[in-house]
Amino acid sequence: MKNLNLKILFILLISSLLFYWPGIVAYHNPRYINAVYPIIIFLFVYCFYLFSKLNINKYFKNIILFIIFIIIIFYIKSGFYNNLSSIKNNAQNSILYKSKFEKFFNKNKFNKNNNFIIFGVPFVSDMQYIFQIFLKNLNTRVAHIRHSSLAESGCMGCRATCKTKNVKSEFKWIRENNKLGFRLTSLDPEHCGWWISFSHFPLKWSEQERAYIWTEKEPELDTWHKYSMGEFKIHKREKTGQLTDVTYLIDDKWVDKNTVFITWDSFTGEYIVIGSENFKGEDL
């Protein structure tokens, strides 16, 4: 019977590792442990059961079981409270998130032929879907330069004291290498910058895979590097990782006379349309 119990415990431990390995070799994320919960719960209950069957002092056994029971109740209560607070905070954030876009679309009107290039905004994972919903047009094309996301403390591994509001930055249109582009410069380097890492790893564009891949090496300064829509060059990067002076060039295929450029005003904390008075779409 003892050997059988050890085999069961061994199988449960191995099963947990098989489910949880991405959280070990990649980076920690709650979703990696979700599939392991049933195994962990069964493992804990089974160990609890085996302990209760041990032939040891009755009073000592009851004290240990009581302490374990109290710990379980404490963690269940704590988890319930944390989840309730998390749901409440997520709901409040969703309302705030929605209000930012409602304000933008109420202020700006677009026609069905417009396509959009969005850059220099706080991290958003579903930008095209958002535009399609607000514009009520599933054919709306949105290109999001995620490689130019605004740095924000605690987001995607950013440990700098960066904010997305009440910090100053500067935007300039440029044309270089026969391509349209723009230069982003922070006027508050300690609290304002841009972020090109995903979690704790820098991202690198792979032409072969047509996707971003993790890399351990930060892009070199004053050198052109590829991103999904063109090239970028870092002029200045702070020790804490945020870019405070960076240029992006956009490949011609992404821009036409119907292209609308949208960015984030880091001082007022809202989405804005950037005028392109220094070039004409039909010339690109």
Backbone bond lengths (Angstrom), bond angles and torsions (degrees), N, CA, C in turn:
res aa  C-N    CA-C-N  psi(-1)  N-CA   C-N-CA  omega(-1)  CA-C   N-CA-C  phi
1 M - - - 1.470 - - 1.529 111.21 -
2 K 1.322 115.66 -38.73 1.453 120.87 179.79 1.521 110.95 -62.10
3 N 1.338 116.16 -43.54 1.462 120.62 179.32 1.524 111.50 -63.99
4 L 1.331 115.91 -36.59 1.461 120.30 178.44 1.523 111.02 -64.77
5 N 1.324 116.10 -42.46 1.467 120.35 178.72 1.528 111.19 -62.28
6 L 1.326 116.23 -42.24 1.461 120.25 179.19 1.528 111.00 -63.90
7 K 1.329 116.50 -38.95 1.467 120.37 178.35 1.528 111.21 -64.27
8 I 1.335 115.81 -41.81 1.467 119.90 179.06 1.522 110.50 -63.88
9 L 1.325 117.35 -44.71 1.467 121.27 179.09 1.528 110.94 -62.78
10 F 1.327 116.07 -40.53 1.465 120.50 179.50 1.529 110.75 -63.41
11 I 1.333 116.97 -44.69 1.473 121.51 179.18 1.524 110.81 -62.03
12 L 1.331 117.09 -41.14 1.468 120.69 179.81 1.528 111.24 -65.43
13 L 1.326 117.30 -40.49 1.467 120.90 179.21 1.524 110.94 -65.69
14 I 1.327 116.73 -43.87 1.462 120.77 178.51 1.528 110.65 -63.64
15 S 1.336 116.89 -40.32 1.467 121.13 178.44 1.518 110.83 -61.39
16 S 1.326 116.86 -40.66 1.465 120.71 178.85 1.517 111.07 -61.72
17 L 1.339 116.23 -43.34 1.466 120.35 -179.73 1.526 111.39 -65.33
18 L 1.339 116.93 -37.94 1.463 120.68 -179.99 1.520 111.80 -63.33
19 F 1.324 116.75 -33.92 1.456 120.52 178.49 1.532 111.72 -81.40
20 Y 1.320 116.32 -34.98 1.467 119.75 -168.67 1.529 113.54 -95.99
21 W 1.345 118.65 -0.92 1.464 120.08 -172.54 1.530 114.43 -56.53
22 P 1.380 121.18 -34.01 1.472 117.57 178.84 1.529 112.63 -61.27
23 G 1.330 116.45 -32.63 1.459 119.57 178.81 1.508 113.00 -72.84
24 I 1.343 117.00 -14.89 1.463 121.04 178.98 1.520 111.11 -92.37
25 V 1.336 116.43 -47.11 1.469 120.18 -174.87 1.530 112.86 -88.48
26 A 1.331 118.33 -21.13 1.471 120.78 -178.46 1.526 109.48 -103.74
27 Y 1.311 116.68 -94.78 1.463 120.21 177.26 1.515 108.61 -152.08
28 H 1.317 115.56 154.92 1.462 120.91 -174.53 1.527 110.32 -72.14
29 N 1.315 114.69 131.84 1.454 121.23 177.40 1.522 107.85 -152.77
30 P 1.344 118.05 135.50 1.470 120.65 -177.05 1.519 114.16 -54.74
31 R 1.349 117.60 -31.00 1.462 118.61 -175.62 1.529 112.72 -65.21
32 Y 1.346 116.83 -23.81 1.449 119.07 -178.57 1.527 112.89 -72.61
33 I 1.316 116.86 -21.35 1.462 119.55 -178.49 1.523 112.14 -97.23
34 N 1.345 117.55 -8.69 1.467 120.19 -177.60 1.525 112.17 -57.86
35 A 1.337 116.53 -44.43 1.463 120.34 -178.39 1.516 112.25 -71.07
36 V 1.339 116.70 -16.72 1.457 120.88 -177.01 1.529 111.91 -88.60
37 Y 1.326 116.83 -18.34 1.467 120.08 -175.92 1.526 113.63 -52.16
38 P 1.353 119.52 -48.60 1.478 118.36 -179.53 1.521 112.54 -59.13
39 I 1.352 116.62 -38.58 1.463 120.28 -179.77 1.526 110.27 -67.82
40 I 1.341 116.24 -43.40 1.461 120.36 -179.28 1.523 110.69 -64.20
41 I 1.319 116.70 -42.85 1.465 120.29 179.60 1.529 110.56 -62.41
42 F 1.346 115.94 -45.70 1.462 119.31 179.04 1.524 110.60 -63.62
43 L 1.338 116.29 -40.93 1.458 121.11 178.67 1.526 110.83 -60.14
44 F 1.327 116.44 -44.07 1.451 120.87 -179.26 1.538 110.85 -66.00
45 V 1.327 116.15 -46.36 1.473 120.61 -179.78 1.529 110.21 -62.67
46 Y 1.326 116.15 -39.69 1.464 120.06 -179.23 1.528 110.52 -66.14
47 C 1.328 116.75 -42.48 1.467 120.91 177.09 1.534 110.51 -63.89
48 F 1.321 115.11 -39.57 1.466 121.09 177.10 1.531 109.81 -60.03
49 Y 1.321 115.92 -42.97 1.460 121.76 179.87 1.536 111.01 -65.35
50 L 1.332 116.73 -45.50 1.457 120.36 -179.72 1.520 111.35 -62.88
51 F 1.334 116.55 -38.76 1.456 120.06 178.77 1.531 111.06 -63.78
52 S 1.349 115.16 -40.49 1.466 119.39 -179.10 1.529 112.29 -64.76
53 K 1.346 117.28 -22.03 1.455 121.52 -179.20 1.535 113.36 -91.99
54 L 1.340 115.92 -3.08 1.457 118.68 -179.63 1.520 111.05 -66.29
55 N 1.316 115.13 143.42 1.464 120.93 179.37 1.531 109.39 -90.00
56 I 1.346 115.31 77.25 1.460 121.74 179.60 1.518 108.69 -129.58
57 N 1.329 115.89 178.64 1.459 121.12 -179.81 1.523 111.02 -53.01
58 K 1.333 116.62 126.86 1.462 122.73 -174.63 1.517 111.96 -60.64
59 Y 1.348 116.63 -43.91 1.466 120.12 -177.12 1.528 111.13 -67.58
60 F 1.334 115.64 -42.37 1.471 119.65 177.70 1.522 110.51 -62.13
61 K 1.328 116.35 -42.62 1.452 120.53 179.63 1.522 111.28 -62.16
62 N 1.331 117.50 -44.11 1.463 121.73 -179.19 1.524 111.93 -65.35
63 I 1.336 116.68 -36.94 1.467 120.51 178.04 1.527 110.23 -63.78
64 I 1.345 116.08 -45.04 1.467 120.98 179.58 1.527 110.46 -63.21
65 L 1.327 116.35 -44.17 1.466 120.13 -179.96 1.524 111.01 -64.06
66 F 1.324 116.75 -37.90 1.467 121.14 178.91 1.533 110.56 -65.83
67 I 1.339 116.23 -42.46 1.470 120.28 179.11 1.532 109.97 -63.29
68 I 1.327 115.86 -43.43 1.472 119.63 178.25 1.521 110.53 -61.90
69 F 1.332 116.37 -41.46 1.464 120.87 179.33 1.528 111.11 -61.62
70 I 1.337 116.88 -43.11 1.474 121.30 178.45 1.526 110.60 -62.98
71 I 1.339 116.46 -41.91 1.471 120.39 179.17 1.525 110.54 -62.63
72 I 1.346 116.40 -41.82 1.466 120.63 179.01 1.520 110.77 -61.17
73 I 1.338 116.29 -46.79 1.468 120.83 179.59 1.525 110.44 -60.73
74 F 1.331 116.36 -41.48 1.468 120.73 -179.63 1.527 111.12 -61.52
75 Y 1.349 116.42 -46.56 1.460 120.01 -177.28 1.528 111.98 -71.23
76 I 1.317 117.27 -33.87 1.468 119.67 175.86 1.520 110.08 -64.40
77 K 1.329 116.14 -45.04 1.469 120.94 178.61 1.520 110.92 -63.38
78 S 1.351 115.79 -43.73 1.464 120.08 179.69 1.527 111.23 -64.26
79 G 1.345 116.32 -43.17 1.464 120.33 179.22 1.517 111.74 -64.13
80 F 1.348 116.38 -40.95 1.463 120.58 178.37 1.526 110.83 -61.80
81 Y 1.333 115.64 -43.83 1.473 119.78 179.91 1.526 111.10 -65.34
82 N 1.335 117.00 -43.41 1.466 120.43 -179.42 1.524 111.64 -64.79
83 N 1.339 116.12 -41.25 1.461 119.54 178.79 1.516 111.78 -66.07
84 L 1.326 116.17 -39.37 1.462 120.34 178.34 1.524 110.50 -63.61
85 S 1.338 115.79 -42.74 1.472 120.01 178.39 1.520 110.80 -66.00
86 S 1.340 116.11 -38.53 1.461 120.44 -179.97 1.523 111.27 -64.84
87 I 1.344 116.56 -43.27 1.462 120.72 178.52 1.528 110.60 -62.09
88 K 1.316 115.86 -42.20 1.465 120.76 179.01 1.529 111.18 -63.17
89 N 1.346 116.23 -44.90 1.462 120.27 179.63 1.521 111.68 -65.85
90 N 1.352 116.61 -39.71 1.459 120.21 178.49 1.518 111.37 -63.91
91 A 1.331 116.37 -38.52 1.460 120.29 178.25 1.523 110.74 -64.35
92 Q 1.335 116.21 -43.13 1.466 120.35 178.84 1.530 110.52 -65.10
93 N 1.348 116.23 -41.32 1.463 119.90 178.78 1.523 111.57 -65.41
94 S 1.335 116.69 -36.17 1.468 120.81 179.60 1.527 110.67 -65.20
95 I 1.329 116.02 -40.25 1.467 120.40 178.33 1.527 109.72 -64.44
96 L 1.349 116.10 -44.54 1.467 120.50 178.44 1.522 110.65 -64.40
97 Y 1.337 116.22 -41.39 1.462 123.10 179.26 1.527 110.28 -59.78
98 K 1.328 115.99 -46.37 1.457 121.70 -179.48 1.520 111.14 -65.80
99 S 1.338 117.05 -39.70 1.467 120.80 -176.79 1.525 111.66 -64.63
100 K 1.369 116.61 -32.28 1.462 120.02 179.12 1.529 110.43 -62.95
101 F 1.327 116.60 -43.44 1.460 119.86 -179.43 1.523 111.59 -75.44
102 E 1.323 117.60 -35.72 1.466 120.24 177.59 1.524 110.22 -60.70
103 K 1.315 116.91 -42.72 1.455 121.47 178.91 1.525 110.73 -62.41
104 F 1.339 116.06 -41.96 1.458 120.69 -179.11 1.527 111.46 -65.35
105 F 1.326 117.68 -47.91 1.464 120.79 -176.16 1.532 112.18 -74.52
106 N 1.314 117.71 -24.34 1.467 120.19 174.10 1.528 110.93 -72.35
107 K 1.324 115.44 -30.28 1.461 121.30 -177.23 1.526 112.01 -84.69
108 N 1.333 117.07 -30.23 1.467 121.70 -175.16 1.523 110.86 -119.59
109 K 1.320 115.78 137.36 1.457 121.69 178.41 1.526 109.62 -114.88
110 F 1.325 117.03 137.71 1.449 122.21 -177.60 1.520 109.54 -129.02
111 N 1.341 116.18 156.47 1.464 119.44 176.46 1.517 110.09 -99.92
112 K 1.304 116.64 168.05 1.465 121.66 -173.06 1.528 113.02 -68.00
113 N 1.336 117.76 -15.66 1.464 120.75 -179.79 1.529 113.06 -87.99
114 N 1.321 116.63 -9.43 1.461 119.57 -178.33 1.527 111.76 -68.38
115 N 1.319 114.72 141.12 1.465 121.23 166.61 1.522 106.61 -120.56
116 F 1.303 117.36 160.55 1.462 120.39 -168.16 1.527 111.97 -128.78
117 I 1.325 114.04 141.23 1.456 121.36 169.71 1.526 106.63 -119.87
118 I 1.323 115.58 121.68 1.459 121.34 -175.48 1.521 108.86 -116.19
119 F 1.318 116.48 132.34 1.460 120.41 -177.48 1.527 109.91 -149.45
120 G 1.324 115.06 162.27 1.458 120.50 174.34 1.516 114.15 61.12
121 V 1.339 117.96 33.44 1.462 121.38 -178.76 1.527 109.30 -113.38
122 P 1.343 118.32 160.24 1.475 119.76 174.00 1.519 110.49 -57.39
123 F 1.320 116.64 156.65 1.467 120.83 -174.50 1.527 111.06 -58.19
124 V 1.352 115.94 125.65 1.465 123.85 175.99 1.521 107.00 -138.60
125 S 1.327 117.66 133.70 1.460 120.17 -174.88 1.528 114.12 -97.92
126 D 1.331 118.25 -12.00 1.472 120.22 -172.59 1.528 112.04 -132.08
127 M 1.325 116.30 44.16 1.461 121.16 -172.85 1.533 112.72 -62.09
128 Q 1.322 118.26 -43.12 1.466 119.48 -178.52 1.531 110.79 -62.96
129 Y 1.306 116.62 -43.44 1.465 120.90 179.59 1.531 110.86 -60.85
130 I 1.336 116.53 -40.96 1.463 120.89 179.84 1.527 110.54 -60.82
131 F 1.329 116.87 -46.03 1.460 120.63 -179.43 1.527 110.91 -65.98
132 Q 1.312 117.15 -40.16 1.458 120.24 179.44 1.522 111.35 -63.30
133 I 1.306 117.26 -37.96 1.463 121.01 179.68 1.518 110.87 -69.49
134 F 1.324 117.59 -48.84 1.463 120.64 -176.87 1.534 111.20 -67.80
135 L 1.332 117.02 -33.92 1.460 120.25 179.88 1.522 112.67 -90.16
136 K 1.340 116.08 -4.53 1.473 122.56 178.60 1.527 111.13 54.36
137 N 1.320 114.15 44.61 1.463 120.22 -178.61 1.529 108.75 -147.69
138 L 1.325 116.85 106.60 1.461 121.10 -177.72 1.528 112.67 -73.60
139 N 1.322 116.85 -6.52 1.466 120.76 177.58 1.523 112.56 -93.20
140 T 1.320 116.91 -1.47 1.460 120.62 179.55 1.524 110.15 -61.37
141 R 1.337 115.98 129.30 1.461 121.32 -179.58 1.522 109.95 -100.73
142 V 1.320 114.95 127.32 1.460 121.02 -178.42 1.525 109.11 -130.05
143 A 1.319 116.42 123.31 1.466 121.38 174.90 1.525 107.73 -107.78
144 H 1.306 115.74 120.98 1.463 121.02 -176.12 1.526 109.04 -110.38
145 I 1.321 117.37 116.27 1.462 121.14 177.91 1.523 107.78 -82.28
146 R 1.309 115.09 81.74 1.465 119.90 -176.86 1.523 111.51 -66.61
147 H 1.330 116.01 -21.93 1.461 120.60 179.18 1.525 111.57 -69.03
148 S 1.323 116.92 -2.24 1.465 120.85 178.44 1.527 111.23 -118.62
149 S 1.344 116.98 24.40 1.463 120.62 -177.79 1.526 111.26 -58.28
150 L 1.326 115.18 142.49 1.461 120.65 177.85 1.521 109.15 -70.39
151 A 1.317 116.74 131.38 1.468 121.20 -178.89 1.527 110.08 -67.95
152 E 1.309 115.01 138.19 1.464 120.51 179.22 1.521 108.67 -142.95
153 S 1.306 116.29 127.71 1.459 121.51 -177.12 1.524 111.28 -53.69
154 G 1.340 116.08 127.06 1.461 121.22 178.50 1.510 114.87 87.50
155 C 1.327 118.24 -6.05 1.460 121.54 -178.32 1.527 110.37 -103.92
156 M 1.313 116.71 126.19 1.462 123.44 177.72 1.531 112.69 55.88
157 G 1.321 115.82 39.33 1.455 120.68 175.78 1.511 115.19 82.73
158 C 1.338 118.61 5.80 1.462 121.28 179.95 1.532 109.93 -74.80
159 R 1.317 115.95 118.64 1.460 121.04 -179.23 1.523 112.40 -106.70
160 A 1.312 116.15 0.67 1.460 119.78 177.00 1.532 109.25 -76.01
161 T 1.308 116.80 164.54 1.468 121.45 -179.55 1.531 109.77 -86.86
162 C 1.321 115.72 51.31 1.463 120.97 -176.38 1.527 111.08 -86.59
163 K 1.322 115.66 144.20 1.462 122.54 179.52 1.526 109.27 -126.85
164 T 1.326 115.47 164.46 1.463 120.20 179.26 1.527 111.82 -110.05
165 K 1.316 116.90 6.62 1.460 121.26 -179.31 1.522 109.44 -147.02
166 N 1.333 115.07 148.52 1.467 121.72 179.28 1.529 112.40 63.89
167 V 1.336 116.16 28.35 1.460 121.92 172.13 1.531 107.51 -128.57
168 K 1.308 117.08 147.98 1.458 120.26 -173.17 1.522 112.26 -102.11
169 S 1.333 114.72 141.57 1.461 121.57 175.96 1.527 108.55 -146.20
170 E 1.322 115.70 166.98 1.465 120.83 -176.31 1.527 110.02 -128.07
171 F 1.331 115.69 141.71 1.458 122.33 179.30 1.525 109.62 -121.96
172 K 1.332 116.87 136.85 1.469 120.61 177.29 1.533 109.35 -139.86
173 W 1.344 115.75 131.71 1.468 119.85 170.82 1.516 108.75 -72.03
174 I 1.320 116.21 144.61 1.458 120.53 174.82 1.525 108.82 -141.39
175 R 1.312 116.54 162.87 1.454 121.77 169.85 1.524 106.98 -133.54
176 E 1.328 115.38 119.77 1.456 121.34 -175.90 1.519 108.83 -144.97
177 N 1.320 116.15 145.31 1.473 121.33 -177.55 1.527 111.12 54.66
178 N 1.347 115.52 33.61 1.469 122.61 -179.39 1.539 112.44 62.29
179 K 1.328 116.33 26.18 1.450 121.18 178.33 1.526 110.83 -127.52
180 L 1.329 114.26 147.13 1.460 119.79 173.62 1.524 108.85 -74.09
181 G 1.304 116.48 144.43 1.452 119.91 177.67 1.510 111.78 -160.99
182 F 1.299 115.22 -173.69 1.463 120.48 179.31 1.522 108.89 -150.67
183 R 1.311 114.19 155.25 1.468 120.33 178.90 1.518 109.36 -120.06
184 L 1.312 116.37 129.91 1.454 122.79 179.52 1.519 108.76 -108.47
185 T 1.318 116.23 126.85 1.463 121.40 -178.50 1.515 109.86 -130.22
186 S 1.310 116.31 128.92 1.453 120.98 178.30 1.524 109.96 -82.38
187 L 1.328 116.10 134.36 1.457 121.24 174.65 1.520 110.81 -100.96
188 D 1.323 115.15 6.10 1.472 122.43 177.54 1.533 106.90 -145.32
189 P 1.355 116.96 70.37 1.469 121.63 -171.06 1.524 115.22 -53.84
190 E 1.307 117.80 -29.45 1.459 120.04 -177.56 1.528 112.09 -73.54
191 H 1.343 116.43 -29.08 1.463 119.97 -174.01 1.532 114.21 -122.41
192 C 1.325 117.72 -1.23 1.461 120.37 -177.45 1.524 110.15 -138.21
193 G 1.322 116.00 129.86 1.461 120.29 178.59 1.514 110.05 -172.47
194 W 1.334 115.61 -172.78 1.467 120.97 -179.11 1.514 109.30 -124.72
195 W 1.348 115.85 154.81 1.463 121.12 -167.86 1.526 110.57 -128.44
196 I 1.339 117.31 128.63 1.465 120.51 -178.07 1.521 111.85 -120.84
197 S 1.325 116.91 14.77 1.462 120.84 177.97 1.517 110.03 -100.40
198 F 1.314 115.73 157.23 1.455 121.83 173.57 1.519 106.43 -118.87
199 S 1.333 116.08 116.79 1.451 121.45 -171.11 1.533 107.71 60.98
200 H 1.332 117.61 -126.65 1.464 119.89 -176.73 1.525 112.37 -100.36
201 F 1.336 116.84 12.46 1.457 120.31 -175.78 1.528 110.87 -121.93
202 P 1.337 117.72 136.29 1.469 120.03 173.20 1.527 110.05 -65.95
203 L 1.321 116.06 151.40 1.460 120.96 177.93 1.521 110.31 -101.61
204 K 1.318 115.37 144.35 1.457 121.83 177.72 1.522 108.43 -131.66
205 W 1.343 116.52 135.24 1.456 120.09 179.54 1.523 110.00 -80.62
206 S 1.330 115.89 128.74 1.458 121.54 179.13 1.523 108.86 -107.29
207 E 1.319 116.69 113.69 1.465 120.92 177.48 1.525 110.95 -64.82
208 Q 1.322 116.76 -35.63 1.457 121.22 -178.16 1.529 111.26 -65.98
209 E 1.345 116.46 -43.75 1.455 120.56 -178.05 1.523 112.66 -91.34
210 R 1.334 116.76 -9.61 1.462 121.93 -176.71 1.518 110.83 52.72
211 A 1.326 114.95 46.27 1.463 120.66 -178.55 1.521 108.64 -161.11
212 Y 1.344 115.46 162.70 1.459 120.12 174.16 1.522 109.16 -80.33
213 I 1.321 115.93 141.27 1.461 120.84 177.67 1.526 108.26 -129.11
214 W 1.318 116.01 156.43 1.460 120.77 177.70 1.518 110.23 -73.73
215 T 1.319 115.25 147.58 1.449 121.17 174.60 1.519 108.24 -145.50
216 E 1.310 116.47 150.37 1.462 119.86 179.75 1.526 112.03 -88.77
217 K 1.328 116.35 -11.38 1.460 120.90 -175.47 1.519 111.24 -100.30
218 E 1.321 116.04 126.93 1.457 120.62 176.09 1.533 109.72 -70.91
219 P 1.346 118.20 143.23 1.468 120.11 177.65 1.535 111.10 -59.59
220 E 1.310 115.82 140.55 1.462 120.57 -179.37 1.525 111.19 -69.99
221 L 1.317 116.30 152.73 1.459 121.68 178.28 1.529 110.24 -76.48
222 D 1.333 114.77 151.04 1.470 122.83 174.85 1.532 113.03 54.86
223 T 1.311 115.96 34.88 1.463 122.57 177.11 1.523 108.64 -134.22
224 W 1.331 117.18 137.71 1.457 119.66 179.02 1.524 110.12 -74.67
225 H 1.335 115.12 131.38 1.456 122.39 177.54 1.527 108.75 -125.45
226 K 1.319 116.42 150.77 1.452 121.28 179.46 1.536 111.03 -80.88
227 Y 1.323 115.48 143.86 1.463 121.11 163.23 1.526 105.94 -133.55
228 S 1.314 119.12 179.77 1.462 121.67 -167.85 1.521 114.20 -62.68
229 M 1.353 118.09 -22.85 1.462 120.33 -175.56 1.518 113.14 -118.18
230 G 1.321 117.59 6.48 1.456 118.97 -179.19 1.514 112.07 162.81
231 E 1.344 115.34 -132.05 1.456 121.28 -178.02 1.523 109.72 -133.21
232 F 1.327 115.27 154.58 1.460 119.07 174.43 1.523 109.85 -139.71
233 K 1.316 114.47 153.65 1.471 121.05 179.04 1.528 108.57 -134.09
234 I 1.325 115.75 127.50 1.467 121.29 178.65 1.518 108.92 -91.53
235 H 1.321 116.23 122.01 1.461 120.68 177.89 1.523 111.74 -92.98
236 K 1.342 115.68 -32.21 1.466 118.83 -179.17 1.527 109.54 -151.40
237 R 1.323 115.41 134.96 1.461 121.74 177.90 1.526 108.40 -134.31
238 E 1.324 116.27 133.74 1.456 121.14 -179.43 1.534 110.43 -78.22
239 K 1.311 116.65 162.45 1.459 121.63 179.76 1.524 111.69 -62.04
240 T 1.338 116.55 -27.46 1.459 121.07 -179.90 1.531 112.40 -84.28
241 G 1.347 117.45 1.89 1.457 120.68 170.26 1.511 117.24 105.68
242 Q 1.333 117.99 -24.07 1.465 118.89 -177.39 1.527 111.23 -73.98
243 L 1.347 114.97 143.16 1.462 120.51 177.16 1.519 108.39 -83.60
244 T 1.309 116.87 133.33 1.464 119.83 -178.63 1.529 112.59 -117.03
245 D 1.323 116.31 -2.30 1.465 121.14 174.67 1.524 106.89 -157.49
246 V 1.340 117.00 111.51 1.461 119.99 -172.68 1.522 109.87 -149.81
247 T 1.322 116.21 144.19 1.467 122.77 179.45 1.524 109.96 -116.31
248 Y 1.335 115.36 137.75 1.463 121.80 176.49 1.525 109.18 -122.32
249 L 1.325 116.65 131.30 1.459 122.75 172.23 1.521 108.40 -108.27
250 I 1.335 116.44 142.08 1.462 121.60 -175.85 1.524 109.26 -113.06
251 D 1.312 116.89 128.93 1.465 120.81 176.81 1.527 110.06 -61.26
252 D 1.335 115.90 143.23 1.469 121.82 -173.98 1.528 113.27 -56.53
253 K 1.319 117.92 -32.18 1.468 120.63 -175.20 1.521 113.25 -63.31
254 W 1.343 116.94 -16.62 1.452 120.11 -178.24 1.528 112.89 -89.74
255 V 1.335 117.03 -10.00 1.468 120.39 -171.39 1.527 111.31 -122.80
256 D 1.318 116.43 132.62 1.464 121.46 170.45 1.523 108.77 -142.97
257 K 1.323 117.37 -172.59 1.462 120.44 -175.18 1.528 113.50 -67.78
258 N 1.318 117.02 -14.43 1.468 120.63 179.88 1.531 112.89 -98.58
259 T 1.328 116.30 4.36 1.460 119.94 -176.97 1.525 111.04 -75.50
260 V 1.332 115.56 132.16 1.458 122.60 175.97 1.529 107.70 -113.80
261 F 1.342 115.88 129.51 1.462 120.91 -179.46 1.528 109.38 -99.77
262 I 1.317 114.85 131.79 1.460 120.71 -177.07 1.522 109.32 -130.05
263 T 1.325 115.54 135.80 1.462 120.55 177.24 1.524 108.80 -139.35
264 W 1.308 115.38 -169.24 1.464 122.32 -176.12 1.524 108.72 -117.74
265 D 1.309 116.19 130.00 1.459 121.20 174.49 1.528 107.39 -81.31
266 S 1.320 116.14 107.30 1.463 120.14 -173.93 1.522 112.95 -70.47
267 F 1.324 117.25 -13.42 1.471 119.21 179.32 1.526 111.50 -90.66
268 T 1.334 116.61 -49.11 1.468 119.50 -179.45 1.528 112.37 -83.62
269 G 1.336 117.03 -19.08 1.455 120.48 179.71 1.509 112.94 72.42
270 E 1.342 116.55 53.46 1.465 120.27 178.74 1.521 110.60 -153.73
271 Y 1.339 115.23 159.22 1.463 120.85 177.22 1.527 109.14 -76.70
272 I 1.335 115.56 140.54 1.464 120.40 179.67 1.524 109.68 -138.90
273 V 1.330 115.62 153.88 1.462 122.33 173.70 1.517 108.27 -88.88
274 I 1.333 115.94 130.72 1.459 121.16 179.51 1.521 108.98 -96.29
275 G 1.306 116.73 124.59 1.461 120.89 177.41 1.513 111.11 -70.80
276 S 1.327 115.94 151.26 1.465 120.86 -179.59 1.532 109.35 -125.67
277 E 1.329 115.12 53.31 1.448 120.56 -174.62 1.523 113.33 -66.13
278 N 1.343 116.65 -19.68 1.464 118.65 -174.52 1.537 113.14 -89.39
279 F 1.318 117.04 6.18 1.457 118.12 173.85 1.528 108.37 -151.16
280 K 1.323 114.95 161.26 1.462 120.68 176.41 1.526 108.55 -115.67
281 G 1.310 115.78 131.76 1.453 121.11 -176.51 1.529 112.77 -54.34
282 E 1.346 116.97 -38.51 1.448 118.90 -176.11 1.535 112.84 -70.06
283 D 1.362 116.51 -13.21 1.449 119.89 178.58 1.524 112.92 -85.74
284 L 1.340 116.40 -7.85 1.462 119.58 -174.80 1.518 110.98 -88.49
